[in-house]
Amino acid sequence: MELERANRLKADMPETLYALGKAASLDGDVVTAEKAWTKVVELEKTTSLAAQAHFGLAGLYRKQGKTAQAQHEMQEFQKLQSTIGPPRSE
């Protein structure tokens, strides 16, 4: 996948990691999506991109039946939304 290659060439770019997580999620690759979005949250902390990553993680966990983790990620998403405003359109 091109996004994985881009991440290897220039590691830890939050935008690339977010896109990688989104693409992996759409492909059903839960492990890669979780890893990418978790790294985005770690790098970005309080940005709109971190909020989007929390939202993505909430969806992943919900699909896996990990209710507590899904709720935690939604709470983090909502907390960030209240401080930074609505997410940017893609």
C-alpha positions as CSV (number, residue, x, y, z in Angstrom):
1,M,0.0,0.0,0.0
2,E,1.3,3.4,-0.9
3,L,0.5,5.0,2.4
4,E,2.5,2.4,4.2
5,R,5.5,3.1,1.9
6,A,5.0,6.9,2.5
7,N,5.0,6.3,6.2
8,R,8.3,4.3,6.0
9,L,9.9,7.0,3.9
10,K,8.9,9.8,6.3
11,A,7.8,8.2,9.5
12,D,5.4,9.7,12.0
13,M,3.7,12.3,9.7
14,P,0.3,12.6,11.4
15,E,-1.7,13.2,8.2
16,T,-0.1,10.2,6.5
17,L,-0.8,8.1,9.6
18,Y,-4.4,9.2,9.7
19,A,-4.9,8.4,6.0
20,L,-3.2,5.0,6.5
21,G,-5.5,4.2,9.4
22,K,-8.6,5.2,7.4
23,A,-7.5,3.1,4.4
24,A,-6.7,0.2,6.6
25,S,-10.0,0.4,8.4
26,L,-11.9,0.4,5.1
27,D,-9.9,-2.6,4.0
28,G,-10.8,-4.4,7.3
29,D,-7.2,-4.3,8.6
30,V,-8.0,-3.5,12.2
31,V,-4.5,-4.0,13.5
32,T,-2.9,-1.4,11.1
33,A,-5.8,1.0,11.6
34,E,-5.5,0.9,15.3
35,K,-1.8,1.2,15.3
36,A,-1.8,4.2,12.9
37,W,-4.6,6.1,14.7
38,T,-3.1,5.4,18.1
39,K,0.1,7.0,16.8
40,V,-1.8,10.0,15.5
41,V,-3.3,10.5,19.0
42,E,0.1,10.2,20.6
43,L,1.7,12.7,18.2
44,E,-1.1,15.2,17.9
45,K,-2.7,15.1,21.4
46,T,-5.2,18.0,21.1
47,T,-5.7,18.8,17.4
48,S,-8.6,18.2,15.1
49,L,-6.6,15.3,13.6
50,A,-6.3,13.7,17.0
51,A,-10.1,14.1,17.4
52,Q,-10.7,12.4,14.1
53,A,-8.3,9.6,15.1
54,H,-10.2,9.1,18.4
55,F,-13.5,8.9,16.4
56,G,-12.0,6.3,14.1
57,L,-10.7,4.3,17.0
58,A,-14.2,4.4,18.6
59,G,-15.7,2.9,15.5
60,L,-13.0,0.2,15.3
61,Y,-13.6,-0.8,18.9
62,R,-17.4,-0.7,18.6
63,K,-17.2,-3.1,15.6
64,Q,-15.0,-5.4,17.6
65,G,-17.4,-5.4,20.6
66,K,-14.9,-3.5,22.8
67,T,-17.6,-1.3,24.3
68,A,-15.6,0.2,27.1
69,Q,-12.7,1.2,24.8
70,A,-15.2,2.6,22.2
71,Q,-16.9,4.7,24.9
72,H,-13.5,6.0,26.1
73,E,-12.5,7.0,22.6
74,M,-15.8,8.7,22.0
75,Q,-15.4,10.7,25.2
76,E,-11.9,11.8,24.1
77,F,-13.4,12.8,20.7
78,Q,-16.2,14.8,22.3
79,K,-13.8,16.4,24.7
80,L,-11.5,17.6,21.9
81,Q,-14.5,18.6,19.8
82,S,-15.7,20.9,22.5
83,T,-12.3,22.6,22.7
84,I,-11.3,22.8,19.0
85,G,-14.6,23.0,17.2
86,P,-16.1,20.9,14.4
87,P,-13.8,18.6,12.3
88,R,-12.5,19.9,9.0
89,S,-14.0,18.5,5.9
90,E,-12.0,15.9,3.9
